[in-house]
Amino acid sequence: MKTGKLVVIVGPMYSGKTSELIQFVEIYSLGKKKFKAFKPVIDDRYDDTHIVSHTNTKVKAFPITNPEEIKNKISGDESAVFIDEIQFFSENLAEVIQELIFNGIDVYCSGLDLTYKNNPFKTTSLIMSYADEVIKKKAVCHECGEYAGTISYKIVENGGEIDVGGFDKYIAVCRNCYVKLKGGNSYE
């Protein structure tokens, strides 16, 4: 049996990660291949049972809390599995993904690679280390307007490093603007 592949799409908020994930879903759909999509229950910004991009394209998905739930939803004849917002899952997601790809299922994931404090998300970093391909996206910096945004900057004081939100809480910035917004201190 042939193994599957792992493609991981990462970057800051508003960089088009989910849109690119949905484009891969469309490829499998057009090819009439079976697939399943998953999203974290915690991400209910746009819809409870769909992966939704900021541009409002969407795909039906199973909302899950624990990565092990993916295995319970797989029938074995899927060509691919799609997982959005991987940073919200435990590191156990990496083990589940490896099991899927070693059973011949292609896996496509998207998520933030850095917290708003410019720290790596551990689950994302771990999954990236197993990837066949990592697609690193950038966003337009909300401060200077350059297509160099690599950090999601939190514009509100409430909540911790895991704090689901959109334009109400976060903007994408480049490193230079991140340093300026931090008052010249890039590490906090």
Salt bridges, closest charged atoms under 4 A:
GLU20 OE1 - LYS137 NZ 2.82
ASP43 OD1 - ARG45 NE 2.76
ASP47 OD1 - HIS50 ND1 3.23
ASP47 OD2 - LYS58 NZ 3.97
GLU68 OE1 - LYS71 NZ 3.00
ASP77 OD2 - LYS34 NZ 2.99
GLU78 OE2 - LYS36 NZ 2.54
GLU85 OE2 - ARG45 NH2 2.78
GLU99 OE1 - LYS71 NZ 3.21
ASP113 OD2 - LYS136 NZ 2.25
ASP163 OD2 - LYS154 NZ 2.69
ASP163 OD1 - LYS169 NZ 2.80
GLU188 OE1 - LYS182 NZ 3.39
